[in-house]
Amino acid sequence: MIETSNINYHFREWPYGKFRNDNFFMDLVIWLIGLPIVGLVLIMPVAILFRLLEVNNNVMINRAIAIVSISVAMVFGLKKILKNRSDKHRSWLKEKELYEKEFAKSYAEKNTITNIIQYWTIEEDEPIYGYLIRTQENEWFYIISEQLGEFELDSFPKSQVTIIRAPFSKNILEIDTKGREAKYMDTVQLYKFIDDYSYVNLGFDVLAPALCQTLQTSLVEDEKQES
């Protein structure tokens, strides 16, 4: 089962300073240098064809096509760079606003999960630290956070896990585990219980009852039959 309450929590002031687009140089290389080169490569067959057919003024035509191709690619690349920067800045502003709101409110959510009996480690192509957890009451939860990398496989989770997270951004602030050891079952992939996801900031959530029943059938009962 899960118990949720609010507790006083002291947030530090915004620790990340001013906005920085760390990928700006890479964007320049890809979109303002790489893309025009790709454009030139794509029009090479046309240039070769004009030369083979001995088209009048083929050199001038090929130069004109190359200039147009490079210009179009650079305009598109510049728009892409500006859009990427705008999207990142908007995301940074949203994160900063949520953080400042949390700093002003000075409280956090405390979620305590008890009666944990089984857990699965989440396995994906990209590095990810996460667990799918089942309680004695057949409630299911997932926890995905880089902080979980601090735990050894055989020490997490225990029968009780406490998660403290920010109330607005939902970032996990602290994780604590205690009690008896829960049973490790197997690995599981995200698509089994999350339809649409990105690897960033999945955090912690409770799964819907219907999905809990599906997981009960597909993960627990199948495991019993195999054993």
C-alpha positions in Angstrom: 0.0 0.0 0.0 1.0 3.6 -0.3 0.7 6.6 2.0 1.2 10.1 0.8 1.7 13.3 2.8 3.4 16.7 2.6 6.5 17.5 4.7 8.6 20.6 5.2 11.5 20.6 2.8 14.3 23.1 2.3 15.2 23.7 -1.3 18.4 25.4 -2.3 18.2 28.4 -4.5 18.3 27.7 -8.3 21.7 26.0 -8.6 22.1 25.9 -12.4 22.9 29.6 -13.2 21.9 31.2 -16.5 20.7 29.4 -19.6 23.4 27.7 -21.7 22.9 25.9 -25.0 25.7 23.3 -24.6 24.9 21.7 -28.0 25.1 25.0 -30.0 28.5 24.1 -31.6 27.3 20.6 -32.5 24.2 22.1 -34.1 26.4 24.5 -36.1 28.4 21.6 -37.4 25.4 19.4 -38.2 23.0 22.0 -39.7 25.2 24.7 -41.2 28.1 22.5 -42.4 26.9 18.9 -42.6 23.5 19.6 -44.2 24.9 21.7 -47.1 27.5 18.9 -47.8 24.7 16.3 -47.9 22.8 18.6 -50.3 25.9 18.8 -52.6 26.3 15.0 -52.6 22.6 14.5 -53.5 22.8 16.8 -56.6 26.1 15.2 -57.9 24.2 12.7 -60.0 22.4 15.6 -61.8 25.7 17.3 -62.4 27.2 14.2 -63.8 24.2 13.6 -66.0 24.4 17.1 -67.5 28.1 16.6 -68.3 27.5 13.2 -69.9 24.7 14.6 -72.1 26.9 17.6 -73.0 24.2 20.1 -72.0 25.0 23.6 -73.1 26.5 25.7 -70.3 26.4 22.6 -68.0 29.2 24.1 -65.8 27.2 27.3 -65.2 24.0 25.2 -64.6 25.8 22.9 -62.2 27.2 25.9 -60.3 23.8 27.5 -60.1 22.2 24.3 -58.8 25.0 23.9 -56.2 24.5 27.5 -55.0 20.8 27.1 -54.7 21.2 23.8 -52.9 23.7 25.2 -50.4 21.5 28.3 -49.8 18.4 26.3 -49.2 20.3 23.9 -46.9 21.8 26.7 -44.9 18.5 28.6 -44.5 16.8 25.3 -43.3 19.8 24.6 -41.0 19.7 28.1 -39.5 15.9 27.7 -38.8 16.5 24.4 -37.2 19.3 25.8 -35.0 17.1 28.7 -33.8 14.1 26.3 -33.2 16.3 23.9 -31.1 17.6 26.8 -29.1 14.1 28.2 -28.5 12.8 24.8 -27.5 15.6 24.2 -25.0 15.3 27.7 -23.6 11.5 27.2 -23.1 12.1 23.9 -21.4 14.8 25.6 -19.2 12.5 28.4 -18.2 9.7 26.0 -17.3 12.1 24.0 -15.1 13.3 27.1 -13.4 9.8 28.5 -12.8 8.8 25.2 -11.2 12.0 25.1 -9.1 11.4 28.7 -7.8 7.8 27.8 -7.0 9.0 24.8 -5.0 11.7 27.0 -3.3 9.0 29.5 -2.2 6.5 26.8 -0.9 9.2 24.9 1.0 7.4 21.5 1.1 7.7 18.2 -0.6 5.6 15.0 -1.2 6.5 12.0 1.0 5.3 8.7 -0.5 5.8 5.6 1.6 5.2 2.2 -0.1 4.8 -0.7 2.3 4.2 -4.5 2.0 6.5 -4.8 -1.0 6.9 -8.4 -1.9 8.4 -8.6 -5.5 10.3 -6.4 -7.9 11.7 -6.4 -11.4 14.6 -4.4 -12.7 13.9 -2.3 -15.8 16.1 -3.2 -18.8 16.4 -1.0 -21.9 18.8 -0.3 -24.7 19.7 3.0 -23.2 21.3 3.0 -19.6 18.4 3.4 -17.1 18.0 2.8 -13.4 14.5 1.6 -12.5 12.3 -0.9 -10.8 8.8 -2.2 -11.2 7.4 -3.0 -7.8 4.5 -5.1 -6.6 2.9 -5.1 -3.1 1.1 -7.7 -1.2 -2.2 -5.9 -2.1 -1.3 -6.3 -5.8 -0.6 -2.6 -6.2 2.1 -1.9 -8.8 4.5 1.0 -8.9 7.5 2.0 -10.9 10.5 4.1 -9.8 13.0 5.4 -12.4 15.8 7.6 -11.2 19.6 8.0 -11.5 19.7 7.9 -7.7 18.9 4.2 -7.9 22.3 3.5 -9.2 23.6 4.0 -5.7 21.7 0.8 -4.6 23.0 -2.7 -5.0 20.7 -5.2 -6.8 20.2 -7.3 -3.7 19.5 -4.4 -1.3 16.7 -2.6 -3.2 13.9 -2.5 -2.8 13.1 -3.7 0.7 9.6 -4.3 2.0 9.3 -0.5 2.5 10.4 2.3 0.3 10.0 6.1 1.0 10.2 8.5 -1.9 10.4 12.2 -1.3 9.8 14.3 -4.5 9.2 17.9 -5.5 5.5 18.8 -5.6 5.4 20.5 -9.0 8.3 19.3 -11.1 7.9 15.7 -9.6 11.7 15.3 -9.5 12.8 12.7 -7.0 14.7 14.3 -4.1 15.4 11.4 -1.8 14.9 7.6 -1.7 15.1 5.5 1.4 14.5 1.8 1.8 14.2 -0.5 4.9 12.6 -3.7 6.2 13.0 -7.2 4.9 14.3 -8.1 1.4 11.7 -8.3 -1.4 11.9 -11.1 -3.9 13.8 -10.3 -7.1 11.8 -11.7 -10.1 13.4 -10.8 -13.5 14.0 -8.0 -15.9 11.2 -6.1 -17.6 11.0 -3.5 -20.4 9.2 -0.2 -20.2 6.7 -1.0 -23.0 5.1 -3.6 -20.7 3.6 -0.9 -18.5 4.2 2.5 -20.2 2.8 3.1 -23.7 4.4 6.5 -24.4 7.6 7.5 -22.6 10.9 9.2 -22.9 13.9 8.1 -20.8 14.1 11.5 -19.1 12.3 12.2 -15.8 10.0 9.2 -15.6 10.3 9.4 -11.8 7.7 7.5 -9.8 4.1 6.6 -10.4 1.3 4.3 -9.5 -0.1 2.0 -12.2 -3.8 1.8 -13.0 -5.8 -1.2 -11.5 -6.5 -2.7 -14.9 -2.9 -2.6 -15.8 -2.0 -4.2 -12.5 -4.2 -7.1 -13.3 -2.6 -7.5 -16.7 0.9 -7.5 -15.1 -0.3 -10.0 -12.5 -1.1 -12.4 -15.4 1.8 -11.7 -17.7 4.6 -11.4 -15.2 3.7 -13.2 -12.0 1.5 -16.2 -13.2 3.8 -16.9 -16.2 6.8 -17.0 -13.8 5.0 -19.5 -11.6 4.2 -21.7 -14.7 7.8 -21.6 -15.8 9.1 -22.7 -12.4 
